[in-house]
Amino acid sequence: MKKPAPPTAVVMNMFYTGLGIARSLGEQGIPVIGLTSQHFIYGNFTRYATIRRCPDSRNEPEALLGWLQQMGKELGSRSILFPTRDDDVAFLDRFREALQPYFILTIPESNVVNTCLSKWETFLCAAEAGVNTPTCWLIENRSDVLRLAPNATYPCVLKPVMARDWRRGANWSIVGARKAIAVTSSEELVAAYDEIARAEPRAVVQEMVLGADDCLVIAACYLDRNSKFVAGFNTRKLCQIPEGFGTGCIVETVDRPELFEPAIRLLQHMRFTGIAEVEFKWDASVGAYRLIEINPRAWDQHRLGAACGTDLILLAYCEHAGWKMPKSNRQAGNRKWVAEDVLCMNAFRSLWKRDPHLLSMLRLARGKRVWAIWSARDPLPAIAFFITRFFPGLIRLAFHTLLSTIKRKLGNGRLLEKDLIYENDFTKGKSPS
């Protein structure tokens, strides 16, 4: 009897996360379709996925729904659909009923999705579950921030209620291409709120957990359909760009088993199912880890799981395909995930500025590495990236760095805002659009 073909995996967006998913599954012989809304993205060139151009979940959700329904009809059998961004998770949740005839969605139930994506709801749920978390305050208008400002704990952090709130339309430009804003006084808080309120009036103010970037530790977990913990691993950020509130550029596997108890307690309290990246930060002032956020999906550095013998992507696929889930086979020794595009760009910037921190950053990248883009078994994405984006971006950055130097000497050192945003997105492997 002929063995049935494995279900197709469909991956939304082919940046770091999507490329990693395609490799994790494609290496196992699983057919993968990679969805992309842009030409010349490095992940479009992977050998492990068939690439299809489609509308974007952030900007054209209704158009993407119709496109996916048509693709689902063409495929004939239900495929397993993996999101890679918060916008994708929100899209799948919004159109859950319309998509379920064609796809198996790898996201939790709607109430769980909302709790994870909303920083305010995460804070409330963590308090109910007894998980240590920084104090948060919800801001809905200027009156709220004026009442809070004299009584808030400083330093603190101003954040969007949902990360995608600041990325819609022109909002990313309005907030200065920042994921969060550190403030040290009531005056700074009011001024920062007035700035971001032009993009989105709802925000949260969170007590800042002091400490360097290497105090950020992840409990990566997979919980099955009954919300039972299956497997997990820990990682620690060694370097993120920009420092403090950026994206992890160098991340390593570590052993922090004590983090699984609060992570699992919180996830099971909300009846979570699937892949979760639960981020904590060590707070030396209280001698404990404190919850920062939950990502209810795969994230940039998930390939470290495959490198250390706990591939959460494969676990998710197997469960949703009705296959037996493989056992974790944790390998000894640390592995590091390195975003080589960010590393190279920052090396150039450091050389230009004669920054002495360059050598320390390069030392952090030493060891057994998993590259964000490069793979000896799948080299085309890296080649395409350096030809289509890196070298043109390097020339552009060199030009604007030179221009800013000239402007400073003339008494005007401010780069155009759009150029700052381009540089910020470029160094994180994201699209500038």
Buried (B, 14 or more C-beta within 10 A) or exposed (E): EEEEEBBBBBBBBBBBBBBBBBBBBBBBEBBBBBBBBEEEBBBBBBEBBEBEEBBBBBEBBEEBBEBBBEBBEEBEEBBBBBBBBBBBBBBBBBBBEBBEEBBBBBBBBEEBBBBBBBBBBBBBBBBEBEBBBBEBBBBEEEEBBBEBBEEBEBBBBBBBBBBBBBBBEEBBEBBBBBBBBBBEEBEBBBEBBEBBBEBBBBBBBBBBBEBEBBBBBBBBBBBBEEBEBBBBBBBBBBBBBBEEBBBBBBBBBBEBEBBBEBBBEBBBBBBBBBBBBBBBBBBEEEEEBBBBBBBBBBBBBBBBBBBBBBBBBBBBBBBBBEEEBBEBEEEEEBBBBBBBBBBBBBBBBBEEEEBEEBEEBBEBBEEEBBBBBBBEEBBEBBEBBBEBBBEEBBEBBEEBBEEBEEBEEEEEEEBEEEBBBBBBBBBBBBBBE
